[in-house]
Amino acid sequence: TRLDHDANVAPWLQIAEDNGVRVERVDFDVEEGTLRLETLAQALETKPKLVAVGYASNALGTINPVKQITEMAHQAGALVYVDAVQYAPHGTIDVQDLDCDVLVTSAYKYFATHVGVLYARHELLDELRPYKVRPASNEPPGKWETGTGNFEGIAGVLGGLEYLASLAPAPRLPRREQFVAAMTAIQKYELTLSQALLDTLQAVPGLQLYGPTNPMRLAERVPTFSFKLAGWAPRQLAAYLGQRGIYVWDGNYYALSVTERLGLEGQGGMVRVGAVHYNTVAEVQRLGEVLAEAAALKGKP
């Protein structure tokens, strides 16, 4: 989709080019920052082999209706590949409930090490043929995990998961229930941060916010907000915020399709601020104060 991180775009485009496969791009509403499901329905009429979609946008914060998308794709006979990297630190993921065929995350996003994690249906892993060394197993998961494991990285993943589990209000639950309780608590608290960020950013003169802004639908986004401020180039504003002790990112954050669709790629993209469960409303208020000062300066600190 045009809402995806380029990690879930460019590889598919390259594979398609190498194999003479046609690619359909699903658009998003530039005002709402949400996928246009009618565009997806039209694309599914072509009976695609695969639907690649992000769980949440790392640029606009949008949470996509992945379960609904999976149902639509399966009805059209397509496999579903979900990029859940941006969503993973913000909510519970249940691959059985989603019924997706493949789902990937990056453990560093949920406070662990730089390890990629892939879930796929066992029968799919069994059916597909990977490039591998001959001595490796021909059975999954071994045939997909050739060589010595990244044990130190995996140990770091365990540390991240144990940290998340420790956030559960009732820590002496069975492991899965403990994770669900922790992520549910995180989601509830992050709604407060999303509301604070929405109110704060919308109150800054000259600030244009991109993505979902409906206060009644905050549960359909993660607390990741991108914006531009009149009189400031995104890089310039990010540097100014950094000087004031507020650390953000500017540019396209590898969500190239998003900034292209919004017509911002040649303008330096946007400034992005992302909150997680350890951030506070007081920090959001501080962000608003500094942005208000920047708005008054109009790019001339």
VOVEX-709352 format. One line per 5 residues: number of its first residue (from 1); their letters; for each residue x, y, z of N, C-alpha, C, CB. Coordinates in pm, whole numbers. Glycine has a CB too. Layout:
<recs>
NUM) a) X Y Z X Y Z X Y Z X Y Z  ...
</recs>
This chain:
<recs>
1) trldh) 84 -118 0 0 0 0 88 124 0 -95 0 122  28 239 -30 103 365 -29 123 418 112 32 469 -114  71 345 210 87 384 350 202 308 416 -43 359 427  266 219 341 366 129 400 506 188 409 372 3 321  581 137 506 726 155 513 786 92 387 787 91 644
6) danva) 893 148 336 948 99 210 1003 -43 220 1057 191 162  1027 -92 344 1069 -231 361 960 -328 315 1105 -259 506  836 -280 313 725 -363 267 675 -316 130 610 -360 368  762 -245 58 729 -197 -76 838 -237 -176 710 -42 -76  958 -180 -155 1065 -197 -253 1102 -343 -281 1186 -124 -207
11) pwlqi) 1115 -431 -179 1149 -570 -211 1046 -637 -300 1165 -649 -84  917 -608 -276 813 -668 -360 820 -614 -502 672 -641 -299  850 -484 -516 862 -426 -650 978 -489 -725 880 -274 -641  1088 -515 -654 1205 -575 -719 1178 -720 -758 1327 -568 -626  1112 -795 -669 1076 -933 -701 982 -937 -821 1011 -1002 -579
16) aedng) 887 -843 -822 791 -838 -933 861 -809 -1065 684 -733 -906  956 -716 -1061 1030 -682 -1182 1110 -801 -1233 1123 -563 -1157  1172 -873 -1141 1254 -988 -1181 1170 -1101 -1239 1331 -1040 -1062  1044 -1109 -1198 961 -1222 -1240 846 -1184 -1332 905 -1291 -1119  844 -1061 -1379 740 -1018 -1470 601 -1015 -1408 738 -1106 -1590
21) vrver) 594 -977 -1280 468 -976 -1207 414 -833 -1200 487 -1035 -1064  284 -817 -1214 223 -685 -1204 192 -653 -1058 94 -679 -1289  214 -527 -1020 189 -482 -883 77 -379 -882 317 -423 -820  -20 -399 -795 -126 -301 -773 -96 -224 -645 -267 -370 -765  -110 -93 -646 -84 -10 -528 -217 36 -468 5 112 -563
26) vdfdv) -236 9 -341 -358 50 -270 -334 188 -210 -398 -54 -159  -422 281 -240 -404 421 -201 -459 447 -60 -473 512 -302  -426 565 -6 -484 607 121 -543 747 107 -378 604 234  -635 779 196 -700 909 198 -601 1009 256 -833 905 280  -562 1110 179 -458 1203 223 -508 1293 336 -409 1288 106
31) eegtl) -638 1312 347 -692 1396 454 -703 1317 584 -830 1451 415  -751 1195 576 -772 1113 695 -650 1029 732 -890 1022 674  -563 1004 634 -447 920 660 -481 773 676 -378 968 783  -594 731 620 -639 592 633 -646 526 496 -777 586 702  -626 394 495 -632 320 369 -771 331 306 -596 173 392
36) rletl) -773 340 176 -900 341 102 -934 196 69 -891 431 -30  -1019 137 152 -1050 -5 135 -1122 -33 4 -1134 -54 251  -1189 68 -53 -1252 47 -184 -1146 27 -291 -1343 165 -220  -1029 91 -274 -918 70 -366 -862 -71 -351 -807 174 -343  -857 -118 -227 -814 -256 -203 -911 -354 -268 -803 -283 -51
41) aqale) -1040 -330 -252 -1140 -419 -312 -1124 -425 -463 -1282 -372 -276  -1096 -310 -525 -1074 -308 -670 -950 -387 -708 -1062 -163 -720  -844 -372 -629 -720 -445 -657 -742 -595 -642 -608 -399 -564  -823 -635 -545 -847 -777 -522 -927 -841 -634 -920 -798 -390  -995 -760 -713 -1069 -813 -828 -975 -872 -933 -1155 -703 -892
46) tkpkl) -847 -833 -928 -749 -887 -1023 -694 -1022 -977 -635 -788 -1041  -743 -1072 -862 -701 -1201 -807 -550 -1208 -785 -744 -1314 -900  -495 -1122 -700 -351 -1123 -675 -308 -1246 -597 -310 -997 -600  -181 -1277 -603 -125 -1389 -529 -94 -1351 -384 2 -1440 -598  -63 -1222 -362 -17 -1178 -231 -63 -1036 -203 137 -1187 -222
51) vavgy) -104 -1013 -79 -133 -877 -31 -33 -845 79 -282 -865 22  44 -738 60 142 -692 159 90 -563 221 284 -671 95  77 -562 354 18 -447 421 84 -426 557 -135 -465 438  95 -301 599 148 -270 730 39 -271 835 217 -136 728  74 -311 956 -22 -310 1067 -48 -167 1112 31 -396 1187
56) asnal) 60 -87 1120 47 54 1155 149 134 1075 67 76 1308  114 257 1042 203 344 965 307 408 1055 123 452 891  434 395 1017 540 457 1096 551 607 1068 673 389 1068  475 657 970 476 799 938 353 871 994 483 818 788  235 814 975 111 882 1013 46 824 1137 15 876 899
61) gtinp) 94 709 1185 38 650 1306 -86 566 1284 7 757 1402  -136 560 1164 -260 488 1134 -248 339 1165 -298 508 988  -345 283 1236 -355 139 1254 -451 86 1147 -404 101 1399  -401 0 1062 -485 -55 956 -573 -168 1007 -398 -104 840  -693 -184 951 -782 -294 991 -733 -427 932 -927 -265 947
66) vkqit) -626 -480 988 -556 -593 928 -645 -717 923 -429 -624 1006  -724 -740 1026 -810 -858 1026 -911 -851 912 -884 -872 1160  -971 -735 891 -1065 -717 780 -994 -731 646 -1132 -579 790  -876 -674 635 -799 -683 511 -764 -828 481 -671 -598 519  -726 -903 584 -693 -1045 565 -814 -1123 516 -641 -1106 696
71) emahq) -930 -1097 573 -1052 -1165 529 -1081 -1134 383 -1171 -1123 616  -1068 -1008 346 -1091 -968 206 -992 -1036 113 -1081 -815 191  -865 -1040 153 -762 -1098 69 -782 -1249 52 -624 -1070 126  -813 -1317 162 -834 -1462 155 -954 -1497 68 -852 -1520 295  -1057 -1415 73 -1173 -1439 -12 -1137 -1428 -160 -1285 -1339 21
76) agalv) -1034 -1348 -189 -987 -1334 -327 -879 -1436 -361 -935 -1193 -351  -843 -1522 -264 -744 -1625 -289 -600 -1582 -272 -761 -1677 -424  -577 -1470 -202 -442 -1417 -186 -384 -1451 -49 -442 -1266 -207  -252 -1467 -45 -181 -1476 81 -167 -1334 139 -41 -1543 63  -149 -1327 271 -137 -1197 337 -7 -1190 416 -259 -1172 431
81) yvdav) 73 -1087 386 201 -1061 453 186 -930 529 321 -1054 350  202 -935 663 180 -818 748 313 -768 806 81 -852 862  343 -642 782 456 -575 845 405 -512 974 521 -467 749  437 -575 1088 387 -528 1218 495 -458 1299 332 -645 1297  601 -413 1233 714 -352 1305 669 -231 1387 824 -311 1206
86) qyaph) 593 -140 1325 555 -18 1396 448 -44 1502 504 85 1297  364 -143 1479 256 -169 1573 300 -243 1698 147 -247 1505  401 -327 1687 437 -423 1792 453 -363 1932 562 -491 1755  516 -245 1949 532 -195 2085 407 -131 2144 643 -95 2088  300 -127 2067 182 -52 2110 60 -138 2139 148 47 2005
91) gtidv) 63 -267 2108 -56 -348 2131 -30 -496 2114 -166 -306 2038  -126 -576 2158 -116 -721 2148 -133 -765 2002 -220 -789 2238  -53 -860 1960 -65 -919 1826 -104 -1065 1842 68 -904 1745  -212 -1104 1779 -260 -1243 1783 -272 -1291 1639 -398 -1255 1859  -171 -1364 1593 -168 -1406 1452 -281 -1504 1420 -33 -1471 1420
96) qdldc) -324 -1582 1519 -434 -1674 1495 -565 -1599 1475 -447 -1774 1610  -584 -1494 1554 -706 -1413 1538 -703 -1337 1406 -722 -1315 1656  -587 -1283 1370 -574 -1211 1243 -589 -1305 1124 -440 -1140 1235  -544 -1430 1140 -547 -1532 1035 -456 -1495 917 -691 -1552 984  -353 -1414 944 -259 -1378 838 -168 -1496 808 -176 -1253 878
101) dvlvt) -105 -1491 692 -16 -1600 652 127 -1577 698 -19 -1616 501  171 -1452 697 305 -1415 741 294 -1282 817 405 -1403 619  371 -1271 927 377 -1145 1001 519 -1126 1051 275 -1143 1120  572 -1005 1035 710 -979 1075 716 -861 1172 797 -950 952  813 -867 1263 843 -755 1352 993 -740 1365 778 -776 1492
106) sayky) 1036 -628 1422 1177 -606 1455 1185 -584 1605 1238 -484 1376  1261 -668 1674 1258 -668 1820 1309 -539 1882 1340 -783 1871  1391 -464 1810 1439 -338 1868 1324 -242 1894 1544 -272 1777  1215 -256 1819 1100 -168 1838 1031 -194 1972 1000 -187 1725  1043 -315 2024 984 -340 2155 1094 -361 2260 891 -462 2150
111) fathv) 1196 -272 2250 1294 -251 2356 1390 -368 2374 1223 -226 2486  1415 -441 2264 1508 -553 2267 1621 -526 2168 1437 -688 2234  1680 -631 2114 1795 -618 2025 1752 -610 1878 1890 -737 2045  1849 -585 1792 1820 -573 1648 1810 -712 1586 1930 -489 1577  1698 -773 1610 1669 -908 1559 1536 -905 1485 1665 -1013 1676
116) gvlya) 1534 -959 1364 1410 -970 1291 1335 -1096 1334 1436 -973 1139  1204 -1085 1344 1120 -1197 1385 1014 -1221 1277 1053 -1171 1525  1003 -1344 1232 904 -1379 1130 815 -1492 1178 973 -1418 998  685 -1470 1172 587 -1577 1192 529 -1612 1056 473 -1534 1294  509 -1740 1032 438 -1782 911 366 -1913 941 535 -1798 790
121) rhell) 258 -1936 871 186 -2063 886 281 -2179 853 60 -2067 793  275 -2283 935 369 -2394 919 360 -2456 781 343 -2501 1025  237 -2475 732 221 -2538 601 280 -2453 489 74 -2566 573  279 -2321 508 339 -2232 408 491 -2244 410 297 -2085 432  549 -2245 531 693 -2264 543 737 -2399 488 736 -2251 689
126) delrp) 651 -2499 504 681 -2633 455 675 -2638 303 584 -2734 515  580 -2564 245 557 -2569 101 663 -2491 23 420 -2514 68  700 -2372 73 793 -2286 1 935 -2343 5 791 -2144 59  1011 -2313 -99 1147 -2366 -112 1248 -2253 -98 1166 -2438 -247  1323 -2251 10 1423 -2144 28 1555 -2179 -40 1447 -2118 178
131) ykvrp) 1635 -2076 -66 1774 -2100 -102 1848 -2132 28 1838 -1975 -176  1919 -2245 33 1983 -2286 157 2101 -2377 126 1883 -2357 250  2183 -2402 227 2292 -2498 211 2234 -2639 216 2402 -2478 321  2296 -2733 145 2241 -2868 132 2231 -2944 264 2324 -2947 38  2327 -2927 359 2314 -3005 482 2201 -2960 574 2442 -2999 558
136) asnep) 2148 -2839 550 2042 -2789 638 1916 -2874 622 2010 -2641 607  1836 -2875 726 1712 -2952 725 1621 -2910 611 1639 -2936 857  1544 -3005 563 1442 -2975 462 1305 -2952 526 1433 -3088 361  1302 -2950 659 1178 -2928 731 1181 -2792 800 1155 -3041 835  1066 -2726 809 1064 -2600 885 1065 -2628 1035 940 -2516 848
141) pgkwe) 1121 -2538 1116 1178 -2409 1073 1323 -2418 1029 1167 -2309 1184  1386 -2537 1045 1529 -2549 1017 1570 -2506 879 1570 -2689 1038  1488 -2534 779 1530 -2501 644 1531 -2349 619 1438 -2569 543  1468 -2274 710 1467 -2128 700 1567 -2063 794 1328 -2076 729  1636 -2142 876 1726 -2087 977 1864 -2152 964 1669 -2107 1119
146) tgtgn) 1921 -2140 849 2049 -2203 820 2161 -2147 908 2084 -2186 673  2244 -2237 960 2364 -2194 1032 2341 -2171 1180 2417 -2069 970  2445 -2116 1243 2441 -2090 1386 2344 -1977 1417 2581 -2056 1439  2262 -1998 1517 2164 -1898 1555 2228 -1774 1616 2067 -1956 1651  2156 -1664 1610 2201 -1538 1670 2163 -1541 1819 2137 -1413 1598
151) fegia) 2233 -1624 1894 2191 -1653 2031 2196 -1530 2122 2279 -1762 2090  2300 -1447 2107 2308 -1328 2191 2194 -1231 2158 2444 -1258 2174  2159 -1223 2029 2046 -1139 1990 1915 -1192 2044 2038 -1127 1839  1900 -1325 2037 1778 -1388 2088 1766 -1370 2239 1776 -1538 2052  1879 -1377 2309 1877 -1352 2454 1831 -1210 2482 2017 -1376 2515
156) gvlgg) 1872 -1117 2397 1827 -979 2412 1679 -963 2389 1902 -889 2318  1626 -1042 2294 1481 -1041 2270 1407 -1087 2396 1443 -1131 2149  1459 -1193 2458 1397 -1241 2582 1397 -1131 2688 1473 -1366 2635  1506 -1057 2696 1511 -947 2792 1404 -843 2766 1647 -882 2788  1384 -811 2638 1280 -714 2603 1142 -764 2639 1285 -682 2456
161) leyla) 1118 -892 2613 987 -950 2643 964 -957 2794 975 -1091 2582  1068 -989 2868 1055 -993 3015 1026 -854 3070 1184 -1050 3079  1088 -754 3009 1060 -616 3050 912 -581 3027 1151 -517 2974  862 -614 2907 721 -586 2878 630 -659 2975 688 -625 2734  660 -785 2999 576 -864 3090 574 -803 3230 626 -1009 3097
166) slapa) 686 -740 3269 694 -682 3403 600 -564 3420 836 -638 3433  549 -511 3310 459 -396 3316 314 -436 3342 467 -317 3187  287 -567 3345 150 -614 3370 106 -573 3509 141 -767 3354  -18 -523 3524 -67 -485 3657 -65 -600 3756 -207 -431 3647  -88 -723 3707 -84 -843 3792 26 -935 3738 -224 -916 3796
171) prlpr) 149 -924 3787 263 -994 3725 265 -1145 3743 388 -939 3780  186 -1200 3832 192 -1345 3855 89 -1421 3774 173 -1374 4002  73 -1383 3651 -17 -1451 3559 62 -1549 3474 -93 -1350 3470  -5 -1646 3409 64 -1727 3308 125 -1634 3202 -34 -1829 3241  233 -1678 3139 314 -1588 3056 231 -1515 2950 423 -1667 2988
176) reqfv) 151 -1586 2872 75 -1517 2767 -23 -1416 2827 0 -1619 2681  -91 -1454 2933 -185 -1362 2997 -113 -1240 3052 -262 -1433 3109  9 -1261 3098 88 -1149 3151 123 -1052 3039 216 -1201 3219  164 -1104 2922 193 -1018 2808 69 -940 2764 245 -1102 2691  -43 -1010 2754 -166 -944 2710 -205 -834 2809 -281 -1046 2697
181) aamta) -194 -863 2939 -227 -762 3040 -135 -642 3029 -218 -823 3181  -6 -667 3005 89 -557 2993 59 -472 2870 232 -612 2985  37 -536 2755 11 -460 2633 -123 -388 2640 15 -552 2512  -220 -447 2708 -349 -380 2726 -331 -254 2810 -451 -474 2791  -250 -264 2916 -223 -147 3000 -149 -40 2921 -141 -187 3123
186) iqkye) -54 -82 2836 20 13 2753 -74 85 2658 130 -59 2673  -162 9 2591 -257 70 2499 -345 174 2569 -344 -36 2436  -393 140 2687 -480 230 2761 -407 359 2796 -532 163 2888  -285 347 2844 -208 466 2880 -171 548 2756 -81 426 2956  -135 480 2646 -93 552 2527 -209 628 2463 -32 456 2427
191) ltlsq) -333 587 2489 -448 666 2443 -444 805 2507 -581 595 2478  -403 810 2633 -389 938 2702 -283 1023 2634 -354 917 2849  -171 960 2598 -64 1033 2530 -109 1080 2391 61 945 2517  -182 996 2320 -231 1035 2187 -324 1154 2197 -304 917 2120  -413 1152 2295 -504 1265 2314 -427 1392 2347 -606 1235 2425
196) alldt) -327 1380 2434 -246 1496 2471 -168 1548 2351 -150 1459 2584  -111 1460 2271 -36 1502 2153 -128 1568 2051 36 1381 2090  -244 1510 2029 -338 1567 1933 -378 1709 1977 -464 1478 1919  -418 1723 2102 -460 1855 2152 -345 1955 2147 -512 1843 2296  -228 1911 2187 -112 2000 2193 -68 2047 2055 4 1930 2262
201) lqavp) -57 1953 1962 -9 1988 1828 -111 2075 1754 20 1862 1748  -238 2046 1769 -340 2124 1700 -349 2266 1754 -475 2056 1711  -296 2290 1873 -302 2423 1934 -186 2513 1891 -304 2411 2085  -88 2458 1821 29 2537 1781 -2 2614 1654 154 2445 1760  10 2746 1653 -19 2824 1533 72 2786 1417 -5 2974 1562
206) glqly) 11 2767 1300 89 2737 1180 134 2593 1166 206 2823 1176  89 2507 1256 131 2366 1248 28 2286 1170 149 2305 1389  76 2211 1072 -11 2122 994 19 1979 1031 9 2144 841  -82 1912 1082 -69 1774 1127 -119 1681 1018 -147 1751 1259  -47 1572 994 -85 1474 892 -128 1344 960 33 1448 795
211) gptnp) -223 1274 896 -270 1149 951 -401 1164 1026 -166 1090 1042  -448 1058 1091 -577 1059 1160 -580 1163 1273 -609 919 1217  -684 1245 1274 -696 1349 1376 -832 1346 1445 -674 1485 1315  -914 1247 1415 -1046 1238 1478 -1030 1196 1623 -1138 1137 1401  -1065 1283 1720 -1044 1248 1861 -1129 1131 1908 -1073 1367 1947
216) mrlae) -1234 1099 1832 -1320 986 1868 -1265 854 1817 -1460 1009 1813  -1156 858 1740 -1102 736 1681 -952 720 1713 -1123 737 1528  -914 766 1831 -774 757 1870 -727 613 1886 -751 833 1999  -818 522 1912 -780 381 1926 -738 322 1791 -896 301 1984  -760 395 1684 -724 348 1550 -591 407 1503 -835 382 1450
221) rvptf) -513 458 1598 -379 507 1565 -286 478 1683 -381 660 1532  -157 477 1655 -56 471 1760 -8 613 1786 65 376 1721  56 640 1902 95 777 1934 219 825 1858 120 789 2081  213 813 1726 317 860 1635 256 969 1549 376 743 1547  308 1089 1559 248 1204 1491 352 1274 1404 189 1303 1592
226) sfkla) 312 1310 1282 401 1380 1190 338 1512 1149 431 1293 1065  422 1614 1133 369 1748 1109 472 1837 1041 323 1812 1240  425 1953 993 512 2060 944 472 2188 1015 502 2076 788  567 2277 1030 542 2405 1096 579 2517 1001 621 2417 1229  486 2609 980 507 2720 887 635 2797 922 386 2815 888
231) gwapr) 714 2824 819 837 2901 837 959 2817 869 817 2998 944  938 2688 889 1048 2599 927 1059 2483 829 1028 2546 1071  1179 2456 783 1205 2331 712 1208 2220 816 1340 2338 630  1160 2099 783 1158 1991 882 1293 1966 947 1111 1864 817  1402 1965 870 1535 1941 928 1573 2052 1025 1641 1931 816
236) qlaay) 1541 2175 988 1571 2290 1073 1493 2282 1205 1538 2421 999  1366 2246 1197 1283 2237 1317 1329 2122 1407 1135 2219 1280  1365 2009 1345 1413 1896 1423 1540 1933 1499 1439 1774 1331  1629 2008 1434 1752 2052 1500 1721 2147 1616 1846 2120 1399  1625 2237 1595 1587 2331 1700 1529 2257 1820 1485 2433 1646
241) lgqrg) 1442 2161 1794 1385 2082 1904 1495 2004 1977 1277 1984 1850  1590 1951 1902 1700 1879 1964 1782 1967 2057 1790 1821 1858  1803 2093 2016 1876 2187 2101 1801 2215 2231 1900 2317 2026  1670 2197 2228 1588 2221 2346 1561 2091 2423 1456 2286 2307  1632 1984 2386 1621 1859 2460 1504 1772 2419 1610 1887 2603
246) iyvwd) 1448 1797 2302 1336 1716 2252 1382 1648 2124 1207 1804 2227  1383 1515 2125 1445 1441 2015 1339 1381 1923 1535 1329 2070  1346 1421 1797 1249 1381 1696 1325 1338 1571 1149 1497 1663  1249 1297 1471 1308 1263 1342 1243 1349 1235 1292 1111 1310  1315 1373 1129 1259 1446 1015 1287 1369 887 1317 1589 1006
251) gnyya) 1214 1401 782 1233 1334 653 1116 1246 620 1359 1252 653  1146 1125 570 1038 1033 531 1037 905 614 1049 997 385  1139 886 703 1145 769 792 1130 639 713 1035 779 900  1176 638 588 1167 525 495 1023 497 451 1225 400 559  929 581 489 792 568 438 780 655 313 685 610 547
256) lsvte) 862 624 214 874 707 94 742 723 21 977 647 1  663 615 15 535 622 -56 441 724 8 468 485 -59  451 740 140 364 834 211 401 978 175 374 813 363  529 1012 187 569 1150 158 551 1183 10 714 1173 200  570 1084 -77 543 1107 -220 396 1136 -242 587 986 -304
261) rlgle) 310 1057 -180 165 1073 -199 116 1206 -144 88 958 -133  179 1253 -35 139 1380 26 206 1500 -42 173 1380 173  293 1472 -140 362 1580 -210 468 1649 -126 264 1681 -256  526 1577 -30 621 1636 63 763 1587 43 579 1609 203  785 1494 -46 918 1434 -59 1022 1536 -101 914 1319 -160
266) gqggm) 985 1630 -187 1079 1732 -230 1086 1850 -136 1043 1781 -366  1013 1842 -25 1008 1952 71 1069 1915 206 865 1998 90  1144 1808 209 1207 1768 334 1121 1679 420 1244 1886 411  1007 1635 368 922 1543 444 850 1613 558 1004 1429 498  852 1550 675 781 1601 792 869 1583 915 644 1529 810
271) vrvga) 826 1643 1024 886 1615 1155 799 1510 1224 898 1747 1243  861 1410 1284 785 1303 1350 821 1296 1498 811 1168 1283  719 1291 1581 738 1266 1723 663 1139 1759 689 1388 1810  729 1049 1829 667 922 1864 674 899 2014 734 807 1790  561 875 2075 557 849 2219 538 700 2244 443 929 2286
276) vhynt) 586 655 2358 563 519 2405 525 526 2552 690 427 2383  511 410 2614 451 404 2748 532 474 2856 432 262 2786  662 496 2835 740 561 2940 741 713 2926 882 509 2937  677 766 2822 665 911 2810 551 961 2899 640 950 2663  549 1092 2920 451 1152 3011 377 1266 2944 521 1202 3138
281) vaevq) 262 1299 3000 185 1413 2952 264 1542 2972 49 1422 3023  342 1548 3079 425 1666 3104 526 1686 2991 498 1653 3239  582 1578 2939 675 1588 2826 603 1638 2701 741 1452 2799  480 1594 2682 401 1642 2567 375 1791 2582 267 1564 2556  344 1835 2701 321 1977 2725 447 2058 2698 274 2001 2869
286) rlgev) 561 2005 2737 689 2070 2710 712 2083 2559 804 1992 2776  678 1977 2485 688 1981 2339 603 2095 2284 643 1847 2277  480 2108 2335 392 2214 2288 448 2352 2315 257 2201 2352  510 2371 2431 568 2500 2466 682 2538 2371 619 2499 2610  768 2440 2341 881 2468 2253 834 2492 2110 982 2351 2256
291) laeaa) 732 2417 2065 679 2439 1931 613 2576 1920 579 2329 1895  546 2619 2025 483 2752 2026 591 2860 2016 398 2772 2154  702 2840 2085 814 2934 2075 868 2936 1931 927 2896 2175  881 2817 1872 931 2808 1734 835 2876 1638 952 2661 1693  704 2859 1661 605 2921 1574 617 3074 1578 464 2878 1615
296) alkgk) 647 3126 1695 662 3271 1708 789 3320 1639 665 3310 1855  893 3237 1638 1019 3274 1575 1012 3267 1423 1130 3183 1624  921 3180 1372 903 3161 1227 1033 3124 1157 846 3287 1165  1105 3030 1219 1224 2977 1151 1348 3060 1168 1196 2962 1009  1347 3159 1259 1463 3245 1276 1507 3248 1422 1432 3387 1227
301) p) 1562 3135 1472 1607 3131 1612 1726 3224 1635 1643 2989 1651
</recs>
